[in-house]
Amino acid sequence: MKKTLIIVLLLGCVLMTKADILTLDSCLKMAQQHNCTIQAANLEVAMAEEVKKQVLWKFFPQVDITAFAIHGVNPLVRIDLNYMNIGNLNDIFTELSATVAEEYDGQKLQSEIPLMQYLLVANAKAVQPVYWGGQIVNGNRLARLGIDASKLKQEISERELLQQVEENYWLISGLLDKRNTLSSGLALLDTIQRVAEIAFQGGVVSRNDLLRAQLAQAELDTKALQLENGIHLASRALCQLIGMDYSQELEVERFNVEDSVPLILKLDTFTIDGRPETQLLEMQIKAEQLQKKITIGGTLPHVGIGMSGGYNNNANLSKAPGYWNFMGFGMVSIPITQWGETSHKIREHNLRIARAQLQKQDLVGKLNLQNEQAYNALTESIRLMVQLQTSMKVADENYRIALLNYQAGACTMTELLEAQTLLLSAQNNYTDARISYRTALRRFNDLNK
């Protein structure tokens, strides 16, 4: 079982060397190009720009064209002169009817006049806003603010995504280092078993030492299975983040032999004024102020000028000629009864502004705390990495002495296996510390650009 596991691990390492190695920079670039979160943020910016373009059209004349036509079975309006009491119109019509009857063999005039059986109206109107209570200007400013806010949200989404990518990247690198550590542990265990077999054959130790070595072998087999599952899941997660198809031959860069530790500045040298989260809340306050101005603008006079023209044919006969007409006009609209409702809307906006200011005040405190936490995490990871590196060297020396003592019969198998376990644990802890350092360094740099 032991030899089989070693062969599998070695074959895995050989296959990995044949695959293309993904660098951290290439992963970050692929995430920026293919990740769904980044693409969604880009669409949000594009939508905000379209809203801005929509508002720009409010500065231009608003043109409407209307056409209306009817053809009734009967006239819509009938006027009967017999029932119209307008001066001596009835007498005149009666005399005219009698004259027509004498001249045309008893024919009579129709007292009913049909109107509007046929109707055709076409009209075009253009209105140029002159003053609209500041609603158009403030709407344009609000739309521009929306673009800036979308870009800040895009920046936050990209920052968080790239942090996830780098954290996952170094996790895989660390797991691959642990695979090498496990391979070294298997080699050490093989050495221990050979020494135990020689000692057993020489009658120096009992068979229990061989059984303990076999139990240690089973424990390493379990850890190897868990390690391979962890590498598989972390690799799939990285591929999903960078928009890449998963491959079992995925390979990433390993840790450098020695991590370069940067010079850490004092915490009070950093500021949160340029953080996108702070700028977003400031924009939220400005947006509420603009919304308040737009609401007030709805109660102010609206002034516009325009021109209208059209064709009209409302004669009773379908072949009757129509006529064209054009006119210019000015308009003033003054809302009278909206002040009651608007006053409550203004109070609502004032409350929203006050809430946004409180949120900003609270966020400033949280960001300062977040900054301090990131700083502490980075300094702690650096110190821990240095300490664990020393511990690893001590554990290695402890194992070497324990092996020599066991060969000389000066210690038991239990003590030797414990020394080996301490060595593997120290190596894995050092790898975890390097992962923590890389992720803490990324987060600290992102928060203090």
Solvent accessible surface area in square Angstrom, and as a share of the most:
residue,aa,sasa,rsa
1,M,158,0.71
2,K,28,0.12
3,K,146,0.62
4,T,79,0.46
5,L,27,0.13
6,I,47,0.24
7,I,99,0.50
8,V,86,0.49
9,L,6,0.03
10,L,101,0.50
11,L,104,0.52
12,G,23,0.22
13,C,35,0.21
14,V,74,0.43
15,L,92,0.46
16,M,19,0.09
17,T,101,0.59
18,K,150,0.63
19,A,17,0.13
20,D,130,0.67
21,I,99,0.50
22,L,20,0.10
23,T,51,0.30
24,L,27,0.14
25,D,93,0.48
26,S,38,0.24
27,C,0,0.00
28,L,23,0.11
29,K,123,0.52
30,M,48,0.21
31,A,0,0.00
32,Q,70,0.31
33,Q,116,0.52
34,H,88,0.39
35,N,7,0.04
36,C,99,0.59
37,T,71,0.42
38,I,6,0.03
39,Q,78,0.34
40,A,52,0.41
41,A,11,0.09
42,N,64,0.33
43,L,115,0.57
44,E,92,0.41
45,V,15,0.09
46,A,44,0.34
47,M,105,0.47
48,A,14,0.11
49,E,67,0.30
50,E,90,0.40
51,V,72,0.41
52,K,31,0.13
53,K,111,0.47
54,Q,114,0.51
55,V,27,0.16
56,L,73,0.36
57,W,173,0.61
58,K,109,0.46
59,F,82,0.34
60,F,113,0.47
61,P,65,0.41
62,Q,80,0.36
63,V,95,0.54
64,D,82,0.42
65,I,140,0.71
66,T,81,0.47
67,A,81,0.63
68,F,112,0.47
69,A,69,0.53
70,I,51,0.26
71,H,136,0.61
72,G,18,0.17
73,V,140,0.80
74,N,90,0.46
75,P,22,0.14
76,L,108,0.54
77,V,59,0.34
78,R,123,0.45
79,I,56,0.28
80,D,42,0.22
81,L,30,0.15
82,N,87,0.44
83,Y,183,0.69
84,M,55,0.25
85,N,141,0.72
86,I,97,0.49
87,G,75,0.72
88,N,92,0.47
89,L,58,0.29
90,N,52,0.27
91,D,89,0.46
92,I,91,0.46
93,F,24,0.10
94,T,89,0.52
95,E,119,0.53
96,L,93,0.46
97,S,19,0.12
98,A,54,0.41
99,T,73,0.42
100,V,30,0.17
101,A,24,0.18
102,E,146,0.66
103,E,125,0.56
104,Y,133,0.51
105,D,142,0.74
106,G,49,0.47
107,Q,118,0.52
108,K,156,0.66
109,L,68,0.34
110,Q,148,0.66
111,S,20,0.13
112,E,73,0.33
113,I,72,0.37
114,P,47,0.29
115,L,66,0.33
116,M,61,0.27
117,Q,33,0.15
118,Y,55,0.21
119,L,23,0.11
120,L,78,0.39
121,V,46,0.27
122,A,37,0.29
123,N,54,0.27
124,A,44,0.34
125,K,78,0.33
126,A,32,0.25
127,V,20,0.12
128,Q,55,0.24
129,P,21,0.13
130,V,92,0.53
131,Y,100,0.38
132,W,69,0.24
133,G,6,0.05
134,G,22,0.21
135,Q,47,0.21
136,I,27,0.14
137,V,67,0.38
138,N,13,0.07
139,G,15,0.15
140,N,17,0.08
141,R,114,0.41
142,L,38,0.19
143,A,8,0.06
144,R,113,0.41
145,L,25,0.13
146,G,29,0.28
147,I,22,0.11
148,D,55,0.29
149,A,20,0.16
150,S,15,0.09
151,K,98,0.41
152,L,18,0.09
153,K,120,0.51
154,Q,44,0.20
155,E,88,0.40
156,I,25,0.13
157,S,29,0.19
158,E,48,0.22
159,R,30,0.11
160,E,85,0.38
161,L,9,0.04
162,L,15,0.08
163,Q,27,0.12
164,Q,95,0.42
165,V,0,0.00
166,E,15,0.07
167,E,96,0.43
168,N,23,0.12
169,Y,0,0.00
170,W,14,0.05
171,L,70,0.35
172,I,2,0.01
173,S,0,0.00
174,G,0,0.00
175,L,24,0.12
176,L,1,0.01
177,D,28,0.14
178,K,40,0.17
179,R,13,0.05
180,N,60,0.31
181,T,17,0.10
182,L,13,0.06
183,S,32,0.21
184,S,55,0.35
185,G,0,0.00
186,L,0,0.00
187,A,56,0.43
188,L,43,0.21
189,L,0,0.00
190,D,29,0.15
191,T,38,0.22
192,I,0,0.00
193,Q,27,0.12
194,R,126,0.46
195,V,19,0.11
196,A,0,0.00
197,E,82,0.37
198,I,124,0.63
199,A,15,0.11
200,F,75,0.31
201,Q,149,0.66
202,G,58,0.56
203,G,62,0.60
204,V,102,0.59
205,V,31,0.18
206,S,62,0.40
207,R,139,0.51
208,N,81,0.41
209,D,13,0.06
210,L,24,0.12
211,L,81,0.40
212,R,95,0.35
213,A,0,0.00
214,Q,102,0.45
215,L,128,0.64
216,A,18,0.14
217,Q,15,0.07
218,A,53,0.41
219,E,94,0.42
220,L,10,0.05
221,D,25,0.13
222,T,72,0.42
223,K,88,0.37
224,A,2,0.02
225,L,115,0.57
226,Q,117,0.52
227,L,20,0.10
228,E,59,0.27
229,N,79,0.41
230,G,26,0.25
231,I,10,0.05
232,H,72,0.32
233,L,120,0.60
234,A,8,0.06
235,S,7,0.04
236,R,118,0.43
237,A,40,0.31
238,L,0,0.00
239,C,3,0.02
240,Q,124,0.55
241,L,23,0.12
242,I,0,0.00
243,G,45,0.43
244,M,60,0.27
245,D,128,0.66
246,Y,61,0.23
247,S,45,0.29
248,Q,147,0.66
249,E,83,0.37
250,L,11,0.05
251,E,12,0.05
252,V,1,0.01
253,E,72,0.32
254,R,77,0.28
255,F,18,0.07
256,N,86,0.44
257,V,137,0.79
258,E,107,0.48
259,D,18,0.09
260,S,98,0.63
261,V,67,0.39
262,P,53,0.33
263,L,159,0.79
264,I,42,0.22
265,L,92,0.46
266,K,146,0.62
267,L,52,0.26
268,D,122,0.63
269,T,83,0.48
270,F,47,0.20
271,T,89,0.52
272,I,15,0.08
273,D,110,0.57
274,G,54,0.52
275,R,9,0.03
276,P,10,0.06
277,E,32,0.14
278,T,7,0.04
279,Q,57,0.25
280,L,36,0.18
281,L,23,0.12
282,E,62,0.28
283,M,32,0.14
284,Q,63,0.28
285,I,20,0.10
286,K,111,0.47
287,A,26,0.20
288,E,28,0.12
289,Q,75,0.33
290,L,20,0.10
291,Q,69,0.31
292,K,54,0.23
293,K,100,0.42
294,I,37,0.19
295,T,27,0.16
296,I,52,0.27
297,G,1,0.01
298,G,18,0.18
299,T,5,0.03
300,L,54,0.27
301,P,50,0.32
302,H,29,0.13
303,V,46,0.26
304,G,0,0.00
305,I,97,0.49
306,G,17,0.16
307,M,128,0.57
308,S,8,0.05
309,G,10,0.09
310,G,15,0.14
311,Y,47,0.18
312,N,40,0.20
313,N,21,0.11
314,N,67,0.34
315,A,35,0.27
316,N,35,0.18
317,L,123,0.61
318,S,73,0.47
319,K,192,0.81
320,A,18,0.14
321,P,125,0.79
322,G,25,0.24
323,Y,118,0.45
324,W,173,0.61
325,N,92,0.47
326,F,139,0.58
327,M,119,0.53
328,G,60,0.58
329,F,61,0.25
330,G,58,0.56
331,M,67,0.30
332,V,99,0.57
333,S,50,0.32
334,I,102,0.52
335,P,24,0.15
336,I,133,0.67
337,T,125,0.73
338,Q,87,0.39
339,W,123,0.43
340,G,47,0.45
341,E,108,0.48
342,T,8,0.05
343,S,38,0.25
344,H,118,0.53
345,K,87,0.37
346,I,30,0.15
347,R,145,0.53
348,E,77,0.35
349,H,25,0.11
350,N,61,0.31
351,L,127,0.63
352,R,90,0.33
353,I,20,0.10
354,A,46,0.35
355,R,118,0.43
356,A,0,0.00
357,Q,92,0.41
358,L,118,0.59
359,Q,75,0.33
360,K,56,0.24
361,Q,131,0.58
362,D,78,0.40
363,L,36,0.18
364,V,50,0.29
365,G,42,0.40
366,K,120,0.51
367,L,8,0.04
368,N,75,0.39
369,L,99,0.49
370,Q,50,0.22
371,N,8,0.04
372,E,75,0.33
373,Q,103,0.46
374,A,6,0.05
375,Y,43,0.16
376,N,61,0.32
377,A,46,0.36
378,L,0,0.00
379,T,21,0.12
380,E,107,0.48
381,S,7,0.04
382,I,24,0.12
383,R,160,0.58
384,L,82,0.41
385,M,9,0.04
386,V,83,0.47
387,Q,112,0.50
388,L,32,0.16
389,Q,40,0.18
390,T,78,0.45
391,S,50,0.32
392,M,45,0.20
393,K,128,0.54
394,V,95,0.55
395,A,11,0.09
396,D,75,0.39
397,E,73,0.33
398,N,63,0.32
399,Y,12,0.05
400,R,122,0.44
401,I,78,0.40
402,A,13,0.10
403,L,27,0.14
404,L,93,0.46
405,N,56,0.29
406,Y,4,0.02
407,Q,98,0.44
408,A,84,0.65
409,G,47,0.45
410,A,75,0.58
411,C,24,0.14
412,T,79,0.46
413,M,0,0.00
414,T,70,0.41
415,E,88,0.40
416,L,0,0.00
417,L,22,0.11
418,E,98,0.44
419,A,4,0.03
420,Q,6,0.02
421,T,70,0.40
422,L,92,0.46
423,L,4,0.02
424,L,16,0.08
425,S,49,0.31
426,A,12,0.10
427,Q,42,0.18
428,N,47,0.24
429,N,64,0.33
430,Y,17,0.06
431,T,10,0.06
432,D,58,0.30
433,A,3,0.02
434,R,22,0.08
435,I,21,0.11
436,S,53,0.34
437,Y,2,0.01
438,R,41,0.15
439,T,32,0.18
440,A,15,0.11
441,L,39,0.19
442,R,43,0.16
443,R,93,0.34
444,F,12,0.05
445,N,74,0.38
446,D,10,0.05
447,L,3,0.02
448,N,26,0.13
449,K,196,0.83
